[in-house]
Amino acid sequence: MAEFTEQGGIRAPGTGGYGVAVPFLRAFWLFMLVYRMWRRLPARQRRQALVLAGRHGPKLATRAMSLRRRRP
């Protein structure tokens, strides 16, 4: 079971620090938010979003990787 710290964070079991629990929870709630927004879109806008993701997604991924490489 996860433990709560005095600062309000969550400590993963068996670790001295936050471990994997906090980033996983952030990713999960982000996914849930996007999923709920997706379900509310009409079918025509869903198709439009897929077309835009196919068109611009590779550019965004390439840029994100190049920005990540520049960091030390």
mmCIF file as gemmi writes it, N, C-alpha and C atoms, coordinates in Angstrom:
data_model
loop_
_atom_site.group_PDB
_atom_site.id
_atom_site.type_symbol
_atom_site.label_atom_id
_atom_site.label_alt_id
_atom_site.label_comp_id
_atom_site.label_asym_id
_atom_site.label_entity_id
_atom_site.label_seq_id
_atom_site.pdbx_PDB_ins_code
_atom_site.Cartn_x
_atom_site.Cartn_y
_atom_site.Cartn_z
_atom_site.occupancy
_atom_site.B_iso_or_equiv
_atom_site.pdbx_formal_charge
_atom_site.auth_seq_id
_atom_site.auth_asym_id
_atom_site.pdbx_PDB_model_num
ATOM 1 N N . MET Axp A 1 ? 0.843 -1.168 0 1 0 ? 1 A 1
ATOM 2 C CA . MET Axp A 1 ? 0 0 0 1 0 ? 1 A 1
ATOM 3 C C . MET Axp A 1 ? 0.894 1.239 0 1 0 ? 1 A 1
ATOM 4 N N . ALA Axp A 2 ? 0.515 2.259 -0.73 1 0 ? 2 A 1
ATOM 5 C CA . ALA Axp A 2 ? 1.294 3.49 -0.786 1 0 ? 2 A 1
ATOM 6 C C . ALA Axp A 2 ? 1.167 4.252 0.522 1 0 ? 2 A 1
ATOM 7 N N . GLU Axp A 3 ? 2.235 4.953 0.862 1 0 ? 3 A 1
ATOM 8 C CA . GLU Axp A 3 ? 2.249 5.754 2.085 1 0 ? 3 A 1
ATOM 9 C C . GLU Axp A 3 ? 2.209 7.229 1.711 1 0 ? 3 A 1
ATOM 10 N N . PHE Axp A 4 ? 1.562 8.028 2.538 1 0 ? 4 A 1
ATOM 11 C CA . PHE Axp A 4 ? 1.538 9.465 2.33 1 0 ? 4 A 1
ATOM 12 C C . PHE Axp A 4 ? 2.647 10.106 3.153 1 0 ? 4 A 1
ATOM 13 N N . THR Axp A 5 ? 3.34 11.057 2.567 1 0 ? 5 A 1
ATOM 14 C CA . THR Axp A 5 ? 4.426 11.738 3.262 1 0 ? 5 A 1
ATOM 15 C C . THR Axp A 5 ? 3.899 12.979 3.953 1 0 ? 5 A 1
ATOM 16 N N . GLU Axp A 6 ? 4.736 13.597 4.766 1 0 ? 6 A 1
ATOM 17 C CA . GLU Axp A 6 ? 4.333 14.813 5.477 1 0 ? 6 A 1
ATOM 18 C C . GLU Axp A 6 ? 4.091 15.969 4.521 1 0 ? 6 A 1
ATOM 19 N N . GLN Axp A 7 ? 4.767 15.967 3.387 1 0 ? 7 A 1
ATOM 20 C CA . GLN Axp A 7 ? 4.607 17.037 2.41 1 0 ? 7 A 1
ATOM 21 C C . GLN Axp A 7 ? 3.392 16.822 1.52 1 0 ? 7 A 1
ATOM 22 N N . GLY Axp A 8 ? 2.65 15.754 1.709 1 0 ? 8 A 1
ATOM 23 C CA . GLY Axp A 8 ? 1.458 15.494 0.907 1 0 ? 8 A 1
ATOM 24 C C . GLY Axp A 8 ? 1.712 14.626 -0.303 1 0 ? 8 A 1
ATOM 25 N N . GLY Axp A 9 ? 2.915 14.094 -0.466 1 0 ? 9 A 1
ATOM 26 C CA . GLY Axp A 9 ? 3.227 13.233 -1.597 1 0 ? 9 A 1
ATOM 27 C C . GLY Axp A 9 ? 2.899 11.78 -1.3 1 0 ? 9 A 1
ATOM 28 N N . ILE Axp A 10 ? 3.172 10.936 -2.251 1 0 ? 10 A 1
ATOM 29 C CA . ILE Axp A 10 ? 2.923 9.507 -2.094 1 0 ? 10 A 1
ATOM 30 C C . ILE Axp A 10 ? 4.256 8.786 -2.218 1 0 ? 10 A 1
ATOM 31 N N . ARG Axp A 11 ? 4.525 7.868 -1.311 1 0 ? 11 A 1
ATOM 32 C CA . ARG Axp A 11 ? 5.754 7.083 -1.346 1 0 ? 11 A 1
ATOM 33 C C . ARG Axp A 11 ? 5.392 5.673 -1.776 1 0 ? 11 A 1
ATOM 34 N N . ALA Axp A 12 ? 6.074 5.2 -2.821 1 0 ? 12 A 1
ATOM 35 C CA . ALA Axp A 12 ? 5.827 3.843 -3.297 1 0 ? 12 A 1
ATOM 36 C C . ALA Axp A 12 ? 6.365 2.843 -2.281 1 0 ? 12 A 1
ATOM 37 N N . PRO Axp A 13 ? 5.703 1.723 -2.108 1 0 ? 13 A 1
ATOM 38 C CA . PRO Axp A 13 ? 6.184 0.746 -1.131 1 0 ? 13 A 1
ATOM 39 C C . PRO Axp A 13 ? 7.551 0.182 -1.525 1 0 ? 13 A 1
ATOM 40 N N . GLY Axp A 14 ? 8.409 0.019 -0.537 1 0 ? 14 A 1
ATOM 41 C CA . GLY Axp A 14 ? 9.714 -0.576 -0.777 1 0 ? 14 A 1
ATOM 42 C C . GLY Axp A 14 ? 10.737 0.376 -1.35 1 0 ? 14 A 1
ATOM 43 N N . THR Axp A 15 ? 10.421 1.671 -1.417 1 0 ? 15 A 1
ATOM 44 C CA . THR Axp A 15 ? 11.383 2.632 -1.947 1 0 ? 15 A 1
ATOM 45 C C . THR Axp A 15 ? 11.659 3.686 -0.888 1 0 ? 15 A 1
ATOM 46 N N . GLY Axp A 16 ? 12.783 4.334 -0.999 1 0 ? 16 A 1
ATOM 47 C CA . GLY Axp A 16 ? 13.114 5.39 -0.071 1 0 ? 16 A 1
ATOM 48 C C . GLY Axp A 16 ? 12.506 6.725 -0.469 1 0 ? 16 A 1
ATOM 49 N N . GLY Axp A 17 ? 12.088 6.84 -1.726 1 0 ? 17 A 1
ATOM 50 C CA . GLY Axp A 17 ? 11.54 8.101 -2.214 1 0 ? 17 A 1
ATOM 51 C C . GLY Axp A 17 ? 10.163 7.902 -2.811 1 0 ? 17 A 1
ATOM 52 N N . TYR Axp A 18 ? 9.866 8.739 -3.762 1 0 ? 18 A 1
ATOM 53 C CA . TYR Axp A 18 ? 8.542 8.682 -4.383 1 0 ? 18 A 1
ATOM 54 C C . TYR Axp A 18 ? 8.386 7.478 -5.302 1 0 ? 18 A 1
ATOM 55 N N . GLY Axp A 19 ? 9.464 7.016 -5.879 1 0 ? 19 A 1
ATOM 56 C CA . GLY Axp A 19 ? 9.388 5.83 -6.717 1 0 ? 19 A 1
ATOM 57 C C . GLY Axp A 19 ? 8.599 6.075 -7.992 1 0 ? 19 A 1
ATOM 58 N N . VAL Axp A 20 ? 7.834 5.1 -8.397 1 0 ? 20 A 1
ATOM 59 C CA . VAL Axp A 20 ? 7.125 5.117 -9.671 1 0 ? 20 A 1
ATOM 60 C C . VAL Axp A 20 ? 5.688 5.566 -9.518 1 0 ? 20 A 1
ATOM 61 N N . ALA Axp A 21 ? 5.174 5.607 -8.306 1 0 ? 21 A 1
ATOM 62 C CA . ALA Axp A 21 ? 3.739 5.826 -8.092 1 0 ? 21 A 1
ATOM 63 C C . ALA Axp A 21 ? 3.267 7.175 -8.613 1 0 ? 21 A 1
ATOM 64 N N . VAL Axp A 22 ? 3.981 8.25 -8.333 1 0 ? 22 A 1
ATOM 65 C CA . VAL Axp A 22 ? 3.495 9.584 -8.688 1 0 ? 22 A 1
ATOM 66 C C . VAL Axp A 22 ? 3.478 9.802 -10.198 1 0 ? 22 A 1
ATOM 67 N N . PRO Axp A 23 ? 4.561 9.528 -10.95 1 0 ? 23 A 1
ATOM 68 C CA . PRO Axp A 23 ? 4.472 9.713 -12.402 1 0 ? 23 A 1
ATOM 69 C C . PRO Axp A 23 ? 3.399 8.823 -13.036 1 0 ? 23 A 1
ATOM 70 N N . PHE Axp A 24 ? 3.244 7.613 -12.53 1 0 ? 24 A 1
ATOM 71 C CA . PHE Axp A 24 ? 2.216 6.733 -13.081 1 0 ? 24 A 1
ATOM 72 C C . PHE Axp A 24 ? 0.832 7.318 -12.859 1 0 ? 24 A 1
ATOM 73 N N . LEU Axp A 25 ? 0.584 7.85 -11.67 1 0 ? 25 A 1
ATOM 74 C CA . LEU Axp A 25 ? -0.725 8.431 -11.376 1 0 ? 25 A 1
ATOM 75 C C . LEU Axp A 25 ? -0.987 9.654 -12.24 1 0 ? 25 A 1
ATOM 76 N N . ARG Axp A 26 ? 0.027 10.472 -12.454 1 0 ? 26 A 1
ATOM 77 C CA . ARG Axp A 26 ? -0.151 11.642 -13.327 1 0 ? 26 A 1
ATOM 78 C C . ARG Axp A 26 ? -0.511 11.208 -14.74 1 0 ? 26 A 1
ATOM 79 N N . ALA Axp A 27 ? 0.201 10.215 -15.259 1 0 ? 27 A 1
ATOM 80 C CA . ALA Axp A 27 ? -0.074 9.736 -16.609 1 0 ? 27 A 1
ATOM 81 C C . ALA Axp A 27 ? -1.467 9.137 -16.696 1 0 ? 27 A 1
ATOM 82 N N . PHE Axp A 28 ? -1.869 8.417 -15.671 1 0 ? 28 A 1
ATOM 83 C CA . PHE Axp A 28 ? -3.199 7.804 -15.669 1 0 ? 28 A 1
ATOM 84 C C . PHE Axp A 28 ? -4.294 8.866 -15.701 1 0 ? 28 A 1
ATOM 85 N N . TRP Axp A 29 ? -4.188 9.897 -14.869 1 0 ? 29 A 1
ATOM 86 C CA . TRP Axp A 29 ? -5.231 10.918 -14.828 1 0 ? 29 A 1
ATOM 87 C C . TRP Axp A 29 ? -5.229 11.767 -16.081 1 0 ? 29 A 1
ATOM 88 N N . LEU Axp A 30 ? -4.065 11.966 -16.686 1 0 ? 30 A 1
ATOM 89 C CA . LEU Axp A 30 ? -4.019 12.675 -17.958 1 0 ? 30 A 1
ATOM 90 C C . LEU Axp A 30 ? -4.74 11.865 -19.03 1 0 ? 30 A 1
ATOM 91 N N . PHE Axp A 31 ? -4.495 10.557 -19.055 1 0 ? 31 A 1
ATOM 92 C CA . PHE Axp A 31 ? -5.181 9.688 -20.005 1 0 ? 31 A 1
ATOM 93 C C . PHE Axp A 31 ? -6.693 9.74 -19.79 1 0 ? 31 A 1
ATOM 94 N N . MET Axp A 32 ? -7.13 9.693 -18.521 1 0 ? 32 A 1
ATOM 95 C CA . MET Axp A 32 ? -8.564 9.726 -18.231 1 0 ? 32 A 1
ATOM 96 C C . MET Axp A 32 ? -9.193 11.036 -18.694 1 0 ? 32 A 1
ATOM 97 N N . LEU Axp A 33 ? -8.485 12.146 -18.522 1 0 ? 33 A 1
ATOM 98 C CA . LEU Axp A 33 ? -8.998 13.431 -18.964 1 0 ? 33 A 1
ATOM 99 C C . LEU Axp A 33 ? -9.16 13.461 -20.483 1 0 ? 33 A 1
ATOM 100 N N . VAL Axp A 34 ? -8.124 13.019 -21.195 1 0 ? 34 A 1
ATOM 101 C CA . VAL Axp A 34 ? -8.184 13.019 -22.662 1 0 ? 34 A 1
ATOM 102 C C . VAL Axp A 34 ? -9.264 12.069 -23.151 1 0 ? 34 A 1
ATOM 103 N N . TYR Axp A 35 ? -9.403 10.918 -22.515 1 0 ? 35 A 1
ATOM 104 C CA . TYR Axp A 35 ? -10.419 9.95 -22.913 1 0 ? 35 A 1
ATOM 105 C C . TYR Axp A 35 ? -11.831 10.515 -22.742 1 0 ? 35 A 1
ATOM 106 N N . ARG Axp A 36 ? -12.059 11.188 -21.628 1 0 ? 36 A 1
ATOM 107 C CA . ARG Axp A 36 ? -13.387 11.758 -21.39 1 0 ? 36 A 1
ATOM 108 C C . ARG Axp A 36 ? -13.681 12.878 -22.379 1 0 ? 36 A 1
ATOM 109 N N . MET Axp A 37 ? -12.664 13.666 -22.721 1 0 ? 37 A 1
ATOM 110 C CA . MET Axp A 37 ? -12.859 14.718 -23.72 1 0 ? 37 A 1
ATOM 111 C C . MET Axp A 37 ? -13.148 14.1 -25.079 1 0 ? 37 A 1
ATOM 112 N N . TRP Axp A 38 ? -12.447 13.035 -25.428 1 0 ? 38 A 1
ATOM 113 C CA . TRP Axp A 38 ? -12.64 12.356 -26.708 1 0 ? 38 A 1
ATOM 114 C C . TRP Axp A 38 ? -14.061 11.833 -26.838 1 0 ? 38 A 1
ATOM 115 N N . ARG Axp A 39 ? -14.586 11.255 -25.779 1 0 ? 39 A 1
ATOM 116 C CA . ARG Axp A 39 ? -15.934 10.691 -25.822 1 0 ? 39 A 1
ATOM 117 C C . ARG Axp A 39 ? -17.005 11.751 -26.003 1 0 ? 39 A 1
ATOM 118 N N . ARG Axp A 40 ? -16.724 12.959 -25.591 1 0 ? 40 A 1
ATOM 119 C CA . ARG Axp A 40 ? -17.709 14.031 -25.713 1 0 ? 40 A 1
ATOM 120 C C . ARG Axp A 40 ? -17.738 14.656 -27.102 1 0 ? 40 A 1
ATOM 121 N N . LEU Axp A 41 ? -16.702 14.405 -27.899 1 0 ? 41 A 1
ATOM 122 C CA . LEU Axp A 41 ? -16.656 14.988 -29.242 1 0 ? 41 A 1
ATOM 123 C C . LEU Axp A 41 ? -17.652 14.3 -30.169 1 0 ? 41 A 1
ATOM 124 N N . PRO Axp A 42 ? -18.298 15.057 -31.043 1 0 ? 42 A 1
ATOM 125 C CA . PRO Axp A 42 ? -19.121 14.441 -32.079 1 0 ? 42 A 1
ATOM 126 C C . PRO Axp A 42 ? -18.249 13.645 -33.053 1 0 ? 42 A 1
ATOM 127 N N . ALA Axp A 43 ? -18.859 12.722 -33.772 1 0 ? 43 A 1
ATOM 128 C CA . ALA Axp A 43 ? -18.118 11.826 -34.668 1 0 ? 43 A 1
ATOM 129 C C . ALA Axp A 43 ? -17.311 12.599 -35.709 1 0 ? 43 A 1
ATOM 130 N N . ARG Axp A 44 ? -17.886 13.659 -36.255 1 0 ? 44 A 1
ATOM 131 C CA . ARG Axp A 44 ? -17.177 14.423 -37.279 1 0 ? 44 A 1
ATOM 132 C C . ARG Axp A 44 ? -15.912 15.067 -36.713 1 0 ? 44 A 1
ATOM 133 N N . GLN Axp A 45 ? -15.978 15.598 -35.504 1 0 ? 45 A 1
ATOM 134 C CA . GLN Axp A 45 ? -14.794 16.211 -34.901 1 0 ? 45 A 1
ATOM 135 C C . GLN Axp A 45 ? -13.774 15.163 -34.48 1 0 ? 45 A 1
ATOM 136 N N . ARG Axp A 46 ? -14.227 13.965 -34.129 1 0 ? 46 A 1
ATOM 137 C CA . ARG Axp A 46 ? -13.275 12.882 -33.832 1 0 ? 46 A 1
ATOM 138 C C . ARG Axp A 46 ? -12.458 12.543 -35.058 1 0 ? 46 A 1
ATOM 139 N N . ARG Axp A 47 ? -13.127 12.435 -36.201 1 0 ? 47 A 1
ATOM 140 C CA . ARG Axp A 47 ? -12.409 12.141 -37.448 1 0 ? 47 A 1
ATOM 141 C C . ARG Axp A 47 ? -11.434 13.26 -37.782 1 0 ? 47 A 1
ATOM 142 N N . GLN Axp A 48 ? -11.868 14.504 -37.579 1 0 ? 48 A 1
ATOM 143 C CA . GLN Axp A 48 ? -11.004 15.65 -37.847 1 0 ? 48 A 1
ATOM 144 C C . GLN Axp A 48 ? -9.777 15.614 -36.941 1 0 ? 48 A 1
ATOM 145 N N . ALA Axp A 49 ? -9.959 15.262 -35.687 1 0 ? 49 A 1
ATOM 146 C CA . ALA Axp A 49 ? -8.83 15.172 -34.753 1 0 ? 49 A 1
ATOM 147 C C . ALA Axp A 49 ? -7.851 14.084 -35.179 1 0 ? 49 A 1
ATOM 148 N N . LEU Axp A 50 ? -8.376 12.958 -35.662 1 0 ? 50 A 1
ATOM 149 C CA . LEU Axp A 50 ? -7.49 11.879 -36.124 1 0 ? 50 A 1
ATOM 150 C C . LEU Axp A 50 ? -6.683 12.311 -37.341 1 0 ? 50 A 1
ATOM 151 N N . VAL Axp A 51 ? -7.313 13.039 -38.254 1 0 ? 51 A 1
ATOM 152 C CA . VAL Axp A 51 ? -6.602 13.521 -39.438 1 0 ? 51 A 1
ATOM 153 C C . VAL Axp A 51 ? -5.489 14.484 -39.025 1 0 ? 51 A 1
ATOM 154 N N . LEU Axp A 52 ? -5.817 15.404 -38.113 1 0 ? 52 A 1
ATOM 155 C CA . LEU Axp A 52 ? -4.814 16.365 -37.659 1 0 ? 52 A 1
ATOM 156 C C . LEU Axp A 52 ? -3.684 15.679 -36.908 1 0 ? 52 A 1
ATOM 157 N N . ALA Axp A 53 ? -4.01 14.673 -36.093 1 0 ? 53 A 1
ATOM 158 C CA . ALA Axp A 53 ? -2.968 13.935 -35.368 1 0 ? 53 A 1
ATOM 159 C C . ALA Axp A 53 ? -2.058 13.198 -36.341 1 0 ? 53 A 1
ATOM 160 N N . GLY Axp A 54 ? -2.631 12.629 -37.393 1 0 ? 54 A 1
ATOM 161 C CA . GLY Axp A 54 ? -1.815 11.946 -38.395 1 0 ? 54 A 1
ATOM 162 C C . GLY Axp A 54 ? -0.922 12.903 -39.157 1 0 ? 54 A 1
ATOM 163 N N . ARG Axp A 55 ? -1.416 14.117 -39.349 1 0 ? 55 A 1
ATOM 164 C CA . ARG Axp A 55 ? -0.654 15.102 -40.107 1 0 ? 55 A 1
ATOM 165 C C . ARG Axp A 55 ? 0.436 15.753 -39.259 1 0 ? 55 A 1
ATOM 166 N N . HIS Axp A 56 ? 0.119 16.109 -38.033 1 0 ? 56 A 1
ATOM 167 C CA . HIS Axp A 56 ? 1.055 16.882 -37.215 1 0 ? 56 A 1
ATOM 168 C C . HIS Axp A 56 ? 1.749 16.069 -36.13 1 0 ? 56 A 1
ATOM 169 N N . GLY Axp A 57 ? 1.268 14.879 -35.833 1 0 ? 57 A 1
ATOM 170 C CA . GLY Axp A 57 ? 1.857 14.059 -34.78 1 0 ? 57 A 1
ATOM 171 C C . GLY Axp A 57 ? 3.328 13.737 -34.989 1 0 ? 57 A 1
ATOM 172 N N . PRO Axp A 58 ? 3.719 13.293 -36.192 1 0 ? 58 A 1
ATOM 173 C CA . PRO Axp A 58 ? 5.137 12.995 -36.418 1 0 ? 58 A 1
ATOM 174 C C . PRO Axp A 58 ? 6.042 14.22 -36.243 1 0 ? 58 A 1
ATOM 175 N N . LYS Axp A 59 ? 5.542 15.404 -36.641 1 0 ? 59 A 1
ATOM 176 C CA . LYS Axp A 59 ? 6.338 16.622 -36.467 1 0 ? 59 A 1
ATOM 177 C C . LYS Axp A 59 ? 6.542 16.921 -34.987 1 0 ? 59 A 1
ATOM 178 N N . LEU Axp A 60 ? 5.476 16.779 -34.215 1 0 ? 60 A 1
ATOM 179 C CA . LEU Axp A 60 ? 5.576 17.039 -32.781 1 0 ? 60 A 1
ATOM 180 C C . LEU Axp A 60 ? 6.508 16.048 -32.098 1 0 ? 60 A 1
ATOM 181 N N . ALA Axp A 61 ? 6.432 14.79 -32.502 1 0 ? 61 A 1
ATOM 182 C CA . ALA Axp A 61 ? 7.294 13.771 -31.899 1 0 ? 61 A 1
ATOM 183 C C . ALA Axp A 61 ? 8.762 14.039 -32.225 1 0 ? 61 A 1
ATOM 184 N N . THR Axp A 62 ? 9.039 14.418 -33.472 1 0 ? 62 A 1
ATOM 185 C CA . THR Axp A 62 ? 10.41 14.72 -33.878 1 0 ? 62 A 1
ATOM 186 C C . THR Axp A 62 ? 10.946 15.905 -33.092 1 0 ? 62 A 1
ATOM 187 N N . ARG Axp A 63 ? 10.119 16.934 -32.937 1 0 ? 63 A 1
ATOM 188 C CA . ARG Axp A 63 ? 10.565 18.112 -32.193 1 0 ? 63 A 1
ATOM 189 C C . ARG Axp A 63 ? 10.786 17.781 -30.721 1 0 ? 63 A 1
ATOM 190 N N . ALA Axp A 64 ? 9.906 16.985 -30.139 1 0 ? 64 A 1
ATOM 191 C CA . ALA Axp A 64 ? 10.06 16.616 -28.734 1 0 ? 64 A 1
ATOM 192 C C . ALA Axp A 64 ? 11.348 15.826 -28.523 1 0 ? 64 A 1
ATOM 193 N N . MET Axp A 65 ? 11.661 14.922 -29.439 1 0 ? 65 A 1
ATOM 194 C CA . MET Axp A 65 ? 12.89 14.139 -29.302 1 0 ? 65 A 1
ATOM 195 C C . MET Axp A 65 ? 14.134 15.019 -29.472 1 0 ? 65 A 1
ATOM 196 N N . SER Axp A 66 ? 14.079 15.986 -30.385 1 0 ? 66 A 1
ATOM 197 C CA . SER Axp A 66 ? 15.242 16.852 -30.567 1 0 ? 66 A 1
ATOM 198 C C . SER Axp A 66 ? 15.43 17.754 -29.346 1 0 ? 66 A 1
ATOM 199 N N . LEU Axp A 67 ? 14.346 18.212 -28.732 1 0 ? 67 A 1
ATOM 200 C CA . LEU Axp A 67 ? 14.473 19.022 -27.521 1 0 ? 67 A 1
ATOM 201 C C . LEU Axp A 67 ? 14.995 18.174 -26.37 1 0 ? 67 A 1
ATOM 202 N N . ARG Axp A 68 ? 14.586 16.93 -26.325 1 0 ? 68 A 1
ATOM 203 C CA . ARG Axp A 68 ? 15.046 16.05 -25.255 1 0 ? 68 A 1
ATOM 204 C C . ARG Axp A 68 ? 16.541 15.758 -25.382 1 0 ? 68 A 1
ATOM 205 N N . ARG Axp A 69 ? 17.032 15.62 -26.618 1 0 ? 69 A 1
ATOM 206 C CA . ARG Axp A 69 ? 18.437 15.316 -26.841 1 0 ? 69 A 1
ATOM 207 C C . ARG Axp A 69 ? 19.34 16.472 -26.436 1 0 ? 69 A 1
ATOM 208 N N . ARG Axp A 70 ? 18.851 17.719 -26.563 1 0 ? 70 A 1
ATOM 209 C CA . ARG Axp A 70 ? 19.677 18.874 -26.241 1 0 ? 70 A 1
ATOM 210 C C . ARG Axp A 70 ? 19.917 19.021 -24.754 1 0 ? 70 A 1
ATOM 211 N N . ARG Axp A 71 ? 19.051 18.474 -23.934 1 0 ? 71 A 1
ATOM 212 C CA . ARG Axp A 71 ? 19.217 18.615 -22.493 1 0 ? 71 A 1
ATOM 213 C C . ARG Axp A 71 ? 20.381 17.757 -22.006 1 0 ? 71 A 1
ATOM 214 N N . PRO Axp A 72 ? 21.085 18.249 -20.987 1 0 ? 72 A 1
ATOM 215 C CA . PRO Axp A 72 ? 22.193 17.431 -20.449 1 0 ? 72 A 1
ATOM 216 C C . PRO Axp A 72 ? 21.674 16.285 -19.605 1 0 ? 72 A 1
